[in-house]
């Protein structure tokens, strides 16, 4: 509700409103007949959005970004495999040398 402005003399404040508290301040009066304005022609009309669809966005991604991303990921994967295979081959060679020197074979 919208409030109505009130200008009161400080000396006559308690005398003008019988509901006012003698020890505190009273709340401002409100306008009880307030009605909000209505917007005409704005409701019920659909919004027309002509942006790219999800299918177009995904097709563009897979056409442009996916091959580059795949090449980078394949290179990183190959580097990880080489990093893991070299110690494994070295340990197999060390175990074979140990078995040969122990005379088991």
Buried (B, 14 or more C-beta within 10 A) or exposed (E): EEEEEEEEEEEEEBEEEEEBEEEEEBEEEEEEEEEEEEEEEEEEEEEEEEEEEEEEEEEEEEEEEEEEEEEEEEEEEEEEEEEEEEEEEEEEEEEEEEEEEEEEE
